[in-house]
Amino acid sequence: MSRRWRGPPGDTERGSVVAEFVMVAALLTALTLAVLQLALALHIRNTVLDAAAEGARYAALADSGLDEGAQRSRDLITAVLGPAYATDVSAGYAPVAGQPGVRVRVVAPLPLFGLLGLDRGLEVEGHAVVEGVAED
């Protein structure tokens, strides 16, 4: 009869700590990367939205026009995110709360994995009421 040495009692799960660490570390790494990707996408969305709103406000000024407002949005987006995000910017007149207004529309890439993602996945609009000159 051969006897096998089984080690001390309670030592049957030897090496499982390493496996558990690897699984937990992989899960935490994936979760951290997902949160960072969401933060990047929200940063790009908020930056593009703010630039569209600023362009609409600029175009709505009495001494400004649609082209100047669209260019203002392009300049802001290019300064913060780069020219790839400012390729499709348009401006037009549209009513805002029943008043004559300006609408600046920006279509930009939406990052899904790092900076890679949907080419035209993000569409935002900025609105502003047109400034008028009071006539006496």
ZAZA-790923 format. One record per atom (N, C-alpha, C): residue number from 1; chain; atom name; x, y, z. Coordinates in nm, 4 decimals. Layout:
BEGIN
+-----+----+----+----------+----------+----------+
:   i : ch : at :        u :        v :        w :
+-----+----+----+----------+----------+----------+
: NUM :  A : CA :        X :        Y :        Z :
...
+-----+----+----+----------+----------+----------+
***
This chain:
BEGIN
+-----+----+----+----------+----------+----------+
:   i : ch : at :        u :        v :        w :
+-----+----+----+----------+----------+----------+
:   1 :  A :  N :   0.0839 :  -0.1157 :   0.0000 :
:   1 :  A : CA :   0.0000 :   0.0000 :   0.0000 :
:   1 :  A :  C :   0.0896 :   0.1236 :   0.0000 :
:   2 :  A :  N :   0.0697 :   0.2084 :  -0.1030 :
:   2 :  A : CA :   0.1514 :   0.3287 :  -0.1091 :
:   2 :  A :  C :   0.0757 :   0.4439 :  -0.0441 :
:   3 :  A :  N :   0.1524 :   0.5225 :   0.0223 :
:   3 :  A : CA :   0.0936 :   0.6374 :   0.0897 :
:   3 :  A :  C :   0.1373 :   0.7649 :   0.0177 :
:   4 :  A :  N :   0.0424 :   0.8517 :  -0.0115 :
:   4 :  A : CA :   0.0740 :   0.9787 :  -0.0750 :
:   4 :  A :  C :   0.0736 :   1.0885 :   0.0300 :
:   5 :  A :  N :   0.1700 :   1.1747 :   0.0144 :
:   5 :  A : CA :   0.1760 :   1.2866 :   0.1076 :
:   5 :  A :  C :   0.0841 :   1.3957 :   0.0558 :
:   6 :  A :  N :  -0.0052 :   1.4387 :   0.1374 :
:   6 :  A : CA :  -0.1040 :   1.5379 :   0.0961 :
:   6 :  A :  C :  -0.0799 :   1.6748 :   0.1586 :
:   7 :  A :  N :   0.0204 :   1.6908 :   0.2320 :
:   7 :  A : CA :   0.0493 :   1.8196 :   0.2936 :
:   7 :  A :  C :  -0.0349 :   1.8417 :   0.4164 :
:   8 :  A :  N :  -0.0184 :   1.9568 :   0.4786 :
:   8 :  A : CA :  -0.0943 :   1.9861 :   0.5996 :
:   8 :  A :  C :  -0.2417 :   2.0048 :   0.5681 :
:   9 :  A :  N :  -0.3270 :   1.9809 :   0.6645 :
:   9 :  A : CA :  -0.4710 :   2.0002 :   0.6431 :
:   9 :  A :  C :  -0.4996 :   2.1460 :   0.6066 :
:  10 :  A :  N :  -0.5942 :   2.1672 :   0.5168 :
:  10 :  A : CA :  -0.6315 :   2.3034 :   0.4759 :
:  10 :  A :  C :  -0.5401 :   2.3598 :   0.3685 :
:  11 :  A :  N :  -0.4466 :   2.2833 :   0.3182 :
:  11 :  A : CA :  -0.3519 :   2.3324 :   0.2187 :
:  11 :  A :  C :  -0.3904 :   2.2857 :   0.0780 :
:  12 :  A :  N :  -0.5165 :   2.2512 :   0.0585 :
:  12 :  A : CA :  -0.5595 :   2.1969 :  -0.0706 :
:  12 :  A :  C :  -0.5808 :   2.3059 :  -0.1759 :
:  13 :  A :  N :  -0.5893 :   2.4312 :  -0.1359 :
:  13 :  A : CA :  -0.6133 :   2.5388 :  -0.2316 :
:  13 :  A :  C :  -0.4869 :   2.6209 :  -0.2540 :
:  14 :  A :  N :  -0.3752 :   2.5575 :  -0.2450 :
:  14 :  A : CA :  -0.2484 :   2.6255 :  -0.2636 :
:  14 :  A :  C :  -0.2364 :   2.6706 :  -0.4093 :
:  15 :  A :  N :  -0.1985 :   2.7964 :  -0.4326 :
:  15 :  A : CA :  -0.1865 :   2.8519 :  -0.5665 :
:  15 :  A :  C :  -0.3123 :   2.9216 :  -0.6149 :
:  16 :  A :  N :  -0.4215 :   2.9092 :  -0.5454 :
:  16 :  A : CA :  -0.5443 :   2.9747 :  -0.5908 :
:  16 :  A :  C :  -0.5400 :   3.1256 :  -0.5676 :
:  17 :  A :  N :  -0.4562 :   3.1725 :  -0.4775 :
:  17 :  A : CA :  -0.4446 :   3.3158 :  -0.4518 :
:  17 :  A :  C :  -0.3921 :   3.3865 :  -0.5770 :
:  18 :  A :  N :  -0.2973 :   3.3271 :  -0.6445 :
:  18 :  A : CA :  -0.2411 :   3.3864 :  -0.7646 :
:  18 :  A :  C :  -0.3485 :   3.3937 :  -0.8741 :
:  19 :  A :  N :  -0.4230 :   3.2883 :  -0.8906 :
:  19 :  A : CA :  -0.5287 :   3.2859 :  -0.9918 :
:  19 :  A :  C :  -0.6372 :   3.3886 :  -0.9592 :
:  20 :  A :  N :  -0.6755 :   3.3993 :  -0.8328 :
:  20 :  A : CA :  -0.7754 :   3.4979 :  -0.7939 :
:  20 :  A :  C :  -0.7247 :   3.6395 :  -0.8170 :
:  21 :  A :  N :  -0.5975 :   3.6635 :  -0.7861 :
:  21 :  A : CA :  -0.5403 :   3.7962 :  -0.8077 :
:  21 :  A :  C :  -0.5441 :   3.8341 :  -0.9550 :
:  22 :  A :  N :  -0.5082 :   3.7416 :  -1.0421 :
:  22 :  A : CA :  -0.5084 :   3.7690 :  -1.1854 :
:  22 :  A :  C :  -0.6502 :   3.7999 :  -1.2340 :
:  23 :  A :  N :  -0.7483 :   3.7245 :  -1.1889 :
:  23 :  A : CA :  -0.8860 :   3.7483 :  -1.2318 :
:  23 :  A :  C :  -0.9378 :   3.8827 :  -1.1824 :
:  24 :  A :  N :  -0.9121 :   3.9150 :  -1.0564 :
:  24 :  A : CA :  -0.9577 :   4.0426 :  -1.0003 :
:  24 :  A :  C :  -0.8838 :   4.1588 :  -1.0652 :
:  25 :  A :  N :  -0.7541 :   4.1446 :  -1.0879 :
:  25 :  A : CA :  -0.6764 :   4.2517 :  -1.1510 :
:  25 :  A :  C :  -0.7258 :   4.2764 :  -1.2935 :
:  26 :  A :  N :  -0.7569 :   4.1702 :  -1.3669 :
:  26 :  A : CA :  -0.8084 :   4.1869 :  -1.5031 :
:  26 :  A :  C :  -0.9438 :   4.2575 :  -1.5010 :
:  27 :  A :  N :  -1.0292 :   4.2211 :  -1.4084 :
:  27 :  A : CA :  -1.1604 :   4.2853 :  -1.3978 :
:  27 :  A :  C :  -1.1461 :   4.4334 :  -1.3618 :
:  28 :  A :  N :  -1.0610 :   4.4645 :  -1.2658 :
:  28 :  A : CA :  -1.0415 :   4.6048 :  -1.2269 :
:  28 :  A :  C :  -0.9765 :   4.6858 :  -1.3387 :
:  29 :  A :  N :  -0.8860 :   4.6267 :  -1.4127 :
:  29 :  A : CA :  -0.8242 :   4.6965 :  -1.5250 :
:  29 :  A :  C :  -0.9269 :   4.7262 :  -1.6331 :
:  30 :  A :  N :  -1.0107 :   4.6292 :  -1.6652 :
:  30 :  A : CA :  -1.1144 :   4.6506 :  -1.7659 :
:  30 :  A :  C :  -1.2125 :   4.7587 :  -1.7207 :
:  31 :  A :  N :  -1.2503 :   4.7567 :  -1.5946 :
:  31 :  A : CA :  -1.3420 :   4.8569 :  -1.5409 :
:  31 :  A :  C :  -1.2797 :   4.9965 :  -1.5450 :
:  32 :  A :  N :  -1.1533 :   5.0071 :  -1.5091 :
:  32 :  A : CA :  -1.0834 :   5.1352 :  -1.5114 :
:  32 :  A :  C :  -1.0735 :   5.1893 :  -1.6536 :
:  33 :  A :  N :  -1.0392 :   5.1034 :  -1.7483 :
:  33 :  A : CA :  -1.0303 :   5.1472 :  -1.8875 :
:  33 :  A :  C :  -1.1666 :   5.1896 :  -1.9426 :
:  34 :  A :  N :  -1.2725 :   5.1219 :  -1.9021 :
:  34 :  A : CA :  -1.4070 :   5.1597 :  -1.9463 :
:  34 :  A :  C :  -1.4458 :   5.2972 :  -1.8918 :
:  35 :  A :  N :  -1.4125 :   5.3241 :  -1.7671 :
:  35 :  A : CA :  -1.4431 :   5.4545 :  -1.7075 :
:  35 :  A :  C :  -1.3620 :   5.5646 :  -1.7768 :
:  36 :  A :  N :  -1.2353 :   5.5374 :  -1.8063 :
:  36 :  A : CA :  -1.1528 :   5.6359 :  -1.8765 :
:  36 :  A :  C :  -1.2058 :   5.6624 :  -2.0173 :
:  37 :  A :  N :  -1.2527 :   5.5590 :  -2.0859 :
:  37 :  A : CA :  -1.3084 :   5.5769 :  -2.2201 :
:  37 :  A :  C :  -1.4364 :   5.6602 :  -2.2148 :
:  38 :  A :  N :  -1.5198 :   5.6341 :  -2.1158 :
:  38 :  A : CA :  -1.6415 :   5.7138 :  -2.0988 :
:  38 :  A :  C :  -1.6072 :   5.8594 :  -2.0708 :
:  39 :  A :  N :  -1.5060 :   5.8823 :  -1.9876 :
:  39 :  A : CA :  -1.4640 :   6.0194 :  -1.9569 :
:  39 :  A :  C :  -1.4124 :   6.0893 :  -2.0824 :
:  40 :  A :  N :  -1.3382 :   6.0189 :  -2.1662 :
:  40 :  A : CA :  -1.2887 :   6.0780 :  -2.2908 :
:  40 :  A :  C :  -1.4044 :   6.1134 :  -2.3840 :
:  41 :  A :  N :  -1.4993 :   6.0226 :  -2.3997 :
:  41 :  A : CA :  -1.6140 :   6.0484 :  -2.4872 :
:  41 :  A :  C :  -1.6962 :   6.1669 :  -2.4356 :
:  42 :  A :  N :  -1.7166 :   6.1748 :  -2.3050 :
:  42 :  A : CA :  -1.7916 :   6.2876 :  -2.2483 :
:  42 :  A :  C :  -1.7155 :   6.4192 :  -2.2625 :
:  43 :  A :  N :  -1.5844 :   6.4148 :  -2.2484 :
:  43 :  A : CA :  -1.5029 :   6.5350 :  -2.2663 :
:  43 :  A :  C :  -1.5162 :   6.5869 :  -2.4093 :
:  44 :  A :  N :  -1.5080 :   6.4961 :  -2.5067 :
:  44 :  A : CA :  -1.5205 :   6.5368 :  -2.6466 :
:  44 :  A :  C :  -1.6605 :   6.5905 :  -2.6737 :
:  45 :  A :  N :  -1.7625 :   6.5228 :  -2.6229 :
:  45 :  A : CA :  -1.9001 :   6.5691 :  -2.6430 :
:  45 :  A :  C :  -1.9210 :   6.7074 :  -2.5825 :
:  46 :  A :  N :  -1.8773 :   6.7271 :  -2.4596 :
:  46 :  A : CA :  -1.8975 :   6.8561 :  -2.3931 :
:  46 :  A :  C :  -1.8189 :   6.9675 :  -2.4611 :
:  47 :  A :  N :  -1.6988 :   6.9371 :  -2.5086 :
:  47 :  A : CA :  -1.6184 :   7.0375 :  -2.5776 :
:  47 :  A :  C :  -1.6840 :   7.0789 :  -2.7087 :
:  48 :  A :  N :  -1.7318 :   6.9810 :  -2.7859 :
:  48 :  A : CA :  -1.7957 :   7.0106 :  -2.9135 :
:  48 :  A :  C :  -1.9285 :   7.0848 :  -2.8906 :
:  49 :  A :  N :  -2.0041 :   7.0442 :  -2.7897 :
:  49 :  A : CA :  -2.1297 :   7.1115 :  -2.7584 :
:  49 :  A :  C :  -2.1067 :   7.2564 :  -2.7162 :
:  50 :  A :  N :  -2.0059 :   7.2801 :  -2.6342 :
:  50 :  A : CA :  -1.9748 :   7.4163 :  -2.5913 :
:  50 :  A :  C :  -1.9287 :   7.5023 :  -2.7087 :
:  51 :  A :  N :  -1.8497 :   7.4430 :  -2.7985 :
:  51 :  A : CA :  -1.8046 :   7.5182 :  -2.9159 :
:  51 :  A :  C :  -1.9221 :   7.5523 :  -3.0072 :
:  52 :  A :  N :  -2.0174 :   7.4606 :  -3.0234 :
:  52 :  A : CA :  -2.1353 :   7.4881 :  -3.1054 :
:  52 :  A :  C :  -2.2189 :   7.6003 :  -3.0438 :
:  53 :  A :  N :  -2.2377 :   7.5967 :  -2.9132 :
:  53 :  A : CA :  -2.3146 :   7.7016 :  -2.8453 :
:  53 :  A :  C :  -2.2431 :   7.8366 :  -2.8554 :
:  54 :  A :  N :  -2.1121 :   7.8365 :  -2.8399 :
:  54 :  A : CA :  -2.0360 :   7.9609 :  -2.8514 :
:  54 :  A :  C :  -2.0420 :   8.0154 :  -2.9939 :
:  55 :  A :  N :  -2.0352 :   7.9276 :  -3.0928 :
:  55 :  A : CA :  -2.0474 :   7.9711 :  -3.2319 :
:  55 :  A :  C :  -2.1845 :   8.0299 :  -3.2607 :
:  56 :  A :  N :  -2.2890 :   7.9695 :  -3.2040 :
:  56 :  A : CA :  -2.4245 :   8.0231 :  -3.2227 :
:  56 :  A :  C :  -2.4373 :   8.1607 :  -3.1570 :
:  57 :  A :  N :  -2.3832 :   8.1763 :  -3.0375 :
:  57 :  A : CA :  -2.3884 :   8.3075 :  -2.9714 :
:  57 :  A :  C :  -2.3112 :   8.4116 :  -3.0521 :
:  58 :  A :  N :  -2.1988 :   8.3718 :  -3.1082 :
:  58 :  A : CA :  -2.1174 :   8.4642 :  -3.1874 :
:  58 :  A :  C :  -2.1901 :   8.5030 :  -3.3160 :
:  59 :  A :  N :  -2.2545 :   8.4057 :  -3.3802 :
:  59 :  A : CA :  -2.3278 :   8.4342 :  -3.5037 :
:  59 :  A :  C :  -2.4521 :   8.5181 :  -3.4778 :
:  60 :  A :  N :  -2.5064 :   8.5125 :  -3.3583 :
:  60 :  A : CA :  -2.6284 :   8.5860 :  -3.3257 :
:  60 :  A :  C :  -2.6026 :   8.7324 :  -3.2921 :
:  61 :  A :  N :  -2.4772 :   8.7722 :  -3.2799 :
:  61 :  A : CA :  -2.4460 :   8.9122 :  -3.2519 :
:  61 :  A :  C :  -2.4890 :   8.9995 :  -3.3689 :
:  62 :  A :  N :  -2.5218 :   9.1246 :  -3.3417 :
:  62 :  A : CA :  -2.5738 :   9.2147 :  -3.4443 :
:  62 :  A :  C :  -2.4731 :   9.2397 :  -3.5562 :
:  63 :  A :  N :  -2.3448 :   9.2434 :  -3.5246 :
:  63 :  A : CA :  -2.2438 :   9.2738 :  -3.6268 :
:  63 :  A :  C :  -2.1717 :   9.1485 :  -3.6758 :
:  64 :  A :  N :  -2.2348 :   9.0312 :  -3.6622 :
:  64 :  A : CA :  -2.1733 :   8.9059 :  -3.7028 :
:  64 :  A :  C :  -2.2694 :   8.8292 :  -3.7929 :
:  65 :  A :  N :  -2.2208 :   8.7198 :  -3.8522 :
:  65 :  A : CA :  -2.3050 :   8.6420 :  -3.9411 :
:  65 :  A :  C :  -2.2863 :   8.4933 :  -3.9215 :
:  66 :  A :  N :  -2.3553 :   8.4151 :  -4.0038 :
:  66 :  A : CA :  -2.3508 :   8.2691 :  -3.9915 :
:  66 :  A :  C :  -2.2113 :   8.2140 :  -4.0164 :
:  67 :  A :  N :  -2.1428 :   8.2677 :  -4.1177 :
:  67 :  A : CA :  -2.0091 :   8.2181 :  -4.1486 :
:  67 :  A :  C :  -1.9119 :   8.2423 :  -4.0336 :
:  68 :  A :  N :  -1.9232 :   8.3582 :  -3.9711 :
:  68 :  A : CA :  -1.8349 :   8.3879 :  -3.8580 :
:  68 :  A :  C :  -1.8628 :   8.2964 :  -3.7392 :
:  69 :  A :  N :  -1.9898 :   8.2652 :  -3.7160 :
:  69 :  A : CA :  -2.0250 :   8.1748 :  -3.6064 :
:  69 :  A :  C :  -1.9746 :   8.0339 :  -3.6303 :
:  70 :  A :  N :  -1.9893 :   7.9838 :  -3.7530 :
:  70 :  A : CA :  -1.9385 :   7.8508 :  -3.7855 :
:  70 :  A :  C :  -1.7865 :   7.8469 :  -3.7741 :
:  71 :  A :  N :  -1.7208 :   7.9541 :  -3.8204 :
:  71 :  A : CA :  -1.5746 :   7.9582 :  -3.8106 :
:  71 :  A :  C :  -1.5291 :   7.9655 :  -3.6648 :
:  72 :  A :  N :  -1.6032 :   8.0369 :  -3.5816 :
:  72 :  A : CA :  -1.5703 :   8.0441 :  -3.4385 :
:  72 :  A :  C :  -1.5770 :   7.9047 :  -3.3765 :
:  73 :  A :  N :  -1.6791 :   7.8274 :  -3.4106 :
:  73 :  A : CA :  -1.6905 :   7.6904 :  -3.3595 :
:  73 :  A :  C :  -1.5743 :   7.6053 :  -3.4088 :
:  74 :  A :  N :  -1.5404 :   7.6156 :  -3.5370 :
:  74 :  A : CA :  -1.4276 :   7.5393 :  -3.5916 :
:  74 :  A :  C :  -1.2982 :   7.5730 :  -3.5192 :
:  75 :  A :  N :  -1.2762 :   7.7015 :  -3.4959 :
:  75 :  A : CA :  -1.1528 :   7.7446 :  -3.4286 :
:  75 :  A :  C :  -1.1437 :   7.6880 :  -3.2871 :
:  76 :  A :  N :  -1.2542 :   7.6932 :  -3.2137 :
:  76 :  A : CA :  -1.2530 :   7.6416 :  -3.0763 :
:  76 :  A :  C :  -1.2302 :   7.4905 :  -3.0727 :
:  77 :  A :  N :  -1.2976 :   7.4177 :  -3.1609 :
:  77 :  A : CA :  -1.2821 :   7.2722 :  -3.1636 :
:  77 :  A :  C :  -1.1400 :   7.2346 :  -3.2050 :
:  78 :  A :  N :  -1.0866 :   7.3028 :  -3.3049 :
:  78 :  A : CA :  -0.9509 :   7.2741 :  -3.3509 :
:  78 :  A :  C :  -0.8487 :   7.3024 :  -3.2422 :
:  79 :  A :  N :  -0.8676 :   7.4093 :  -3.1671 :
:  79 :  A : CA :  -0.7723 :   7.4448 :  -3.0614 :
:  79 :  A :  C :  -0.7692 :   7.3406 :  -2.9499 :
:  80 :  A :  N :  -0.8832 :   7.2808 :  -2.9193 :
:  80 :  A : CA :  -0.8899 :   7.1873 :  -2.8056 :
:  80 :  A :  C :  -0.8728 :   7.0424 :  -2.8493 :
:  81 :  A :  N :  -0.9402 :   7.0011 :  -2.9569 :
:  81 :  A : CA :  -0.9428 :   6.8600 :  -2.9952 :
:  81 :  A :  C :  -0.8638 :   6.8274 :  -3.1209 :
:  82 :  A :  N :  -0.8447 :   6.9237 :  -3.2072 :
:  82 :  A : CA :  -0.7744 :   6.8998 :  -3.3324 :
:  82 :  A :  C :  -0.8662 :   6.9157 :  -3.4514 :
:  83 :  A :  N :  -0.8072 :   6.9284 :  -3.5702 :
:  83 :  A : CA :  -0.8872 :   6.9567 :  -3.6899 :
:  83 :  A :  C :  -0.9782 :   6.8408 :  -3.7331 :
:  84 :  A :  N :  -0.9507 :   6.7191 :  -3.6931 :
:  84 :  A : CA :  -1.0349 :   6.6055 :  -3.7332 :
:  84 :  A :  C :  -1.1761 :   6.6159 :  -3.6761 :
:  85 :  A :  N :  -1.1929 :   6.6893 :  -3.5681 :
:  85 :  A : CA :  -1.3234 :   6.7020 :  -3.5038 :
:  85 :  A :  C :  -1.4019 :   6.8232 :  -3.5541 :
:  86 :  A :  N :  -1.3397 :   6.9077 :  -3.6389 :
:  86 :  A : CA :  -1.4047 :   7.0306 :  -3.6842 :
:  86 :  A :  C :  -1.4295 :   7.0309 :  -3.8344 :
:  87 :  A :  N :  -1.4470 :   6.9151 :  -3.8944 :
:  87 :  A : CA :  -1.4624 :   6.9097 :  -4.0400 :
:  87 :  A :  C :  -1.6058 :   6.9373 :  -4.0850 :
:  88 :  A :  N :  -1.7053 :   6.9071 :  -4.0038 :
:  88 :  A : CA :  -1.8454 :   6.9246 :  -4.0444 :
:  88 :  A :  C :  -1.9162 :   7.0190 :  -3.9474 :
:  89 :  A :  N :  -1.9054 :   7.1486 :  -3.9745 :
:  89 :  A : CA :  -1.9702 :   7.2522 :  -3.8932 :
:  89 :  A :  C :  -2.0570 :   7.3351 :  -3.9868 :
:  90 :  A :  N :  -2.1847 :   7.3496 :  -3.9518 :
:  90 :  A : CA :  -2.2751 :   7.4297 :  -4.0350 :
:  90 :  A :  C :  -2.3577 :   7.5215 :  -3.9457 :
:  91 :  A :  N :  -2.4004 :   7.6318 :  -4.0034 :
:  91 :  A : CA :  -2.4811 :   7.7292 :  -3.9300 :
:  91 :  A :  C :  -2.6002 :   7.7691 :  -4.0156 :
:  92 :  A :  N :  -2.7110 :   7.7965 :  -3.9492 :
:  92 :  A : CA :  -2.8316 :   7.8388 :  -4.0192 :
:  92 :  A :  C :  -2.9256 :   7.9100 :  -3.9239 :
:  93 :  A :  N :  -3.0282 :   7.9681 :  -3.9800 :
:  93 :  A : CA :  -3.1278 :   8.0363 :  -3.8978 :
:  93 :  A :  C :  -3.2376 :   7.9376 :  -3.8606 :
:  94 :  A :  N :  -3.2799 :   7.9430 :  -3.7360 :
:  94 :  A : CA :  -3.3869 :   7.8564 :  -3.6860 :
:  94 :  A :  C :  -3.4513 :   7.9258 :  -3.5675 :
:  95 :  A :  N :  -3.5820 :   7.9104 :  -3.5505 :
:  95 :  A : CA :  -3.6463 :   7.9744 :  -3.4355 :
:  95 :  A :  C :  -3.5994 :   7.9134 :  -3.3037 :
:  96 :  A :  N :  -3.5799 :   8.0003 :  -3.2056 :
:  96 :  A : CA :  -3.5394 :   7.9576 :  -3.0711 :
:  96 :  A :  C :  -3.6411 :   8.0149 :  -2.9739 :
:  97 :  A :  N :  -3.7223 :   7.9307 :  -2.9142 :
:  97 :  A : CA :  -3.8251 :   7.9712 :  -2.8183 :
:  97 :  A :  C :  -3.9173 :   8.0768 :  -2.8790 :
:  98 :  A :  N :  -3.9529 :   8.0591 :  -3.0059 :
:  98 :  A : CA :  -4.0443 :   8.1514 :  -3.0710 :
:  98 :  A :  C :  -3.9803 :   8.2789 :  -3.1216 :
:  99 :  A :  N :  -3.8519 :   8.2929 :  -3.1047 :
:  99 :  A : CA :  -3.7797 :   8.4123 :  -3.1490 :
:  99 :  A :  C :  -3.6868 :   8.3741 :  -3.2645 :
: 100 :  A :  N :  -3.6498 :   8.4718 :  -3.3491 :
: 100 :  A : CA :  -3.5533 :   8.4404 :  -3.4538 :
: 100 :  A :  C :  -3.4203 :   8.4007 :  -3.3900 :
: 101 :  A :  N :  -3.3625 :   8.2951 :  -3.4391 :
: 101 :  A : CA :  -3.2402 :   8.2454 :  -3.3769 :
: 101 :  A :  C :  -3.1424 :   8.1864 :  -3.4764 :
: 102 :  A :  N :  -3.0287 :   8.1460 :  -3.4233 :
: 102 :  A : CA :  -2.9208 :   8.0852 :  -3.4999 :
: 102 :  A :  C :  -2.8969 :   7.9458 :  -3.4448 :
: 103 :  A :  N :  -2.8727 :   7.8510 :  -3.5360 :
: 103 :  A : CA :  -2.8407 :   7.7139 :  -3.4978 :
: 103 :  A :  C :  -2.7063 :   7.6781 :  -3.5600 :
: 104 :  A :  N :  -2.6124 :   7.6328 :  -3.4773 :
: 104 :  A : CA :  -2.4842 :   7.5818 :  -3.5263 :
: 104 :  A :  C :  -2.4824 :   7.4328 :  -3.4991 :
: 105 :  A :  N :  -2.4622 :   7.3554 :  -3.6042 :
: 105 :  A : CA :  -2.4637 :   7.2085 :  -3.5954 :
: 105 :  A :  C :  -2.3237 :   7.1564 :  -3.6223 :
: 106 :  A :  N :  -2.2767 :   7.0663 :  -3.5350 :
: 106 :  A : CA :  -2.1443 :   7.0060 :  -3.5491 :
: 106 :  A :  C :  -2.1604 :   6.8544 :  -3.5491 :
: 107 :  A :  N :  -2.1021 :   6.7901 :  -3.6493 :
: 107 :  A : CA :  -2.0969 :   6.6438 :  -3.6559 :
: 107 :  A :  C :  -1.9495 :   6.6063 :  -3.6442 :
: 108 :  A :  N :  -1.9178 :   6.5224 :  -3.5456 :
: 108 :  A : CA :  -1.7783 :   6.4883 :  -3.5165 :
: 108 :  A :  C :  -1.7656 :   6.3381 :  -3.4884 :
: 109 :  A :  N :  -1.6431 :   6.2887 :  -3.4900 :
: 109 :  A : CA :  -1.6210 :   6.1477 :  -3.4552 :
: 109 :  A :  C :  -1.6515 :   6.1218 :  -3.3072 :
: 110 :  A :  N :  -1.7022 :   6.0034 :  -3.2782 :
: 110 :  A : CA :  -1.7282 :   5.9617 :  -3.1406 :
: 110 :  A :  C :  -1.6308 :   5.8497 :  -3.1055 :
: 111 :  A :  N :  -1.5385 :   5.8727 :  -3.0116 :
: 111 :  A : CA :  -1.4403 :   5.7691 :  -2.9799 :
: 111 :  A :  C :  -1.5032 :   5.6553 :  -2.8993 :
: 112 :  A :  N :  -1.4777 :   5.5330 :  -2.9425 :
: 112 :  A : CA :  -1.5289 :   5.4155 :  -2.8725 :
: 112 :  A :  C :  -1.4178 :   5.3301 :  -2.8128 :
: 113 :  A :  N :  -1.3005 :   5.3335 :  -2.8764 :
: 113 :  A : CA :  -1.1858 :   5.2566 :  -2.8269 :
: 113 :  A :  C :  -1.0628 :   5.3436 :  -2.8449 :
: 114 :  A :  N :  -1.0203 :   5.4089 :  -2.7358 :
: 114 :  A : CA :  -0.9159 :   5.5093 :  -2.7481 :
: 114 :  A :  C :  -0.9734 :   5.6257 :  -2.8260 :
: 115 :  A :  N :  -0.9025 :   5.6693 :  -2.9303 :
: 115 :  A : CA :  -0.9559 :   5.7746 :  -3.0162 :
: 115 :  A :  C :  -1.0211 :   5.7178 :  -3.1417 :
: 116 :  A :  N :  -1.0286 :   5.5866 :  -3.1521 :
: 116 :  A : CA :  -1.0931 :   5.5225 :  -3.2664 :
: 116 :  A :  C :  -1.2415 :   5.5047 :  -3.2370 :
: 117 :  A :  N :  -1.3228 :   5.5180 :  -3.3412 :
: 117 :  A : CA :  -1.4650 :   5.4995 :  -3.3180 :
: 117 :  A :  C :  -1.5461 :   5.5311 :  -3.4418 :
: 118 :  A :  N :  -1.6675 :   5.5764 :  -3.4180 :
: 118 :  A : CA :  -1.7594 :   5.6093 :  -3.5264 :
: 118 :  A :  C :  -1.7205 :   5.7432 :  -3.5880 :
: 119 :  A :  N :  -1.7074 :   5.7449 :  -3.7206 :
: 119 :  A : CA :  -1.6603 :   5.8654 :  -3.7887 :
: 119 :  A :  C :  -1.7563 :   5.9829 :  -3.7705 :
: 120 :  A :  N :  -1.8840 :   5.9618 :  -3.7846 :
: 120 :  A : CA :  -1.9836 :   6.0688 :  -3.7693 :
: 120 :  A :  C :  -2.0828 :   6.0314 :  -3.6593 :
: 121 :  A :  N :  -2.0313 :   5.9846 :  -3.5478 :
: 121 :  A : CA :  -2.1157 :   5.9321 :  -3.4420 :
: 121 :  A :  C :  -2.1680 :   6.0346 :  -3.3432 :
: 122 :  A :  N :  -2.1167 :   6.1556 :  -3.3477 :
: 122 :  A : CA :  -2.1561 :   6.2580 :  -3.2509 :
: 122 :  A :  C :  -2.2131 :   6.3773 :  -3.3256 :
: 123 :  A :  N :  -2.3364 :   6.4136 :  -3.2940 :
: 123 :  A : CA :  -2.4006 :   6.5287 :  -3.3570 :
: 123 :  A :  C :  -2.4597 :   6.6174 :  -3.2479 :
: 124 :  A :  N :  -2.4165 :   6.7427 :  -3.2441 :
: 124 :  A : CA :  -2.4661 :   6.8369 :  -3.1434 :
: 124 :  A :  C :  -2.5078 :   6.9663 :  -3.2120 :
: 125 :  A :  N :  -2.5925 :   7.0417 :  -3.1449 :
: 125 :  A : CA :  -2.6383 :   7.1715 :  -3.1955 :
: 125 :  A :  C :  -2.6314 :   7.2747 :  -3.0842 :
: 126 :  A :  N :  -2.5948 :   7.3947 :  -3.1228 :
: 126 :  A : CA :  -2.5979 :   7.5086 :  -3.0330 :
: 126 :  A :  C :  -2.6958 :   7.6109 :  -3.0863 :
: 127 :  A :  N :  -2.7731 :   7.6723 :  -2.9978 :
: 127 :  A : CA :  -2.8758 :   7.7683 :  -3.0386 :
: 127 :  A :  C :  -2.8559 :   7.9002 :  -2.9644 :
: 128 :  A :  N :  -2.8939 :   8.0088 :  -3.0305 :
: 128 :  A : CA :  -2.8914 :   8.1411 :  -2.9665 :
: 128 :  A :  C :  -2.9929 :   8.2304 :  -3.0357 :
: 129 :  A :  N :  -3.0535 :   8.3175 :  -2.9601 :
: 129 :  A : CA :  -3.1484 :   8.4150 :  -3.0134 :
: 129 :  A :  C :  -3.0715 :   8.5261 :  -3.0808 :
: 130 :  A :  N :  -3.1171 :   8.5660 :  -3.1995 :
: 130 :  A : CA :  -3.0481 :   8.6715 :  -3.2764 :
: 130 :  A :  C :  -3.0625 :   8.8042 :  -3.2046 :
: 131 :  A :  N :  -2.9509 :   8.8722 :  -3.1919 :
: 131 :  A : CA :  -2.9490 :   9.0039 :  -3.1271 :
: 131 :  A :  C :  -3.0053 :   9.1063 :  -3.2246 :
: 132 :  A :  N :  -3.0938 :   9.1871 :  -3.1775 :
: 132 :  A : CA :  -3.1537 :   9.2905 :  -3.2623 :
: 132 :  A :  C :  -3.1134 :   9.4284 :  -3.2140 :
: 133 :  A :  N :  -3.1185 :   9.5212 :  -3.3048 :
: 133 :  A : CA :  -3.0897 :   9.6599 :  -3.2718 :
: 133 :  A :  C :  -3.2224 :   9.7313 :  -3.2506 :
: 134 :  A :  N :  -3.2380 :   9.7933 :  -3.1355 :
: 134 :  A : CA :  -3.3618 :   9.8635 :  -3.1041 :
: 134 :  A :  C :  -3.3737 :   9.9894 :  -3.1882 :
: 135 :  A :  N :  -3.4889 :  10.0048 :  -3.2528 :
: 135 :  A : CA :  -3.5116 :  10.1244 :  -3.3354 :
: 135 :  A :  C :  -3.5989 :  10.2211 :  -3.2564 :
: 136 :  A :  N :  -3.5616 :  10.3456 :  -3.2598 :
: 136 :  A : CA :  -3.6389 :  10.4479 :  -3.1873 :
: 136 :  A :  C :  -3.7376 :  10.5162 :  -3.2766 :
+-----+----+----+----------+----------+----------+
***
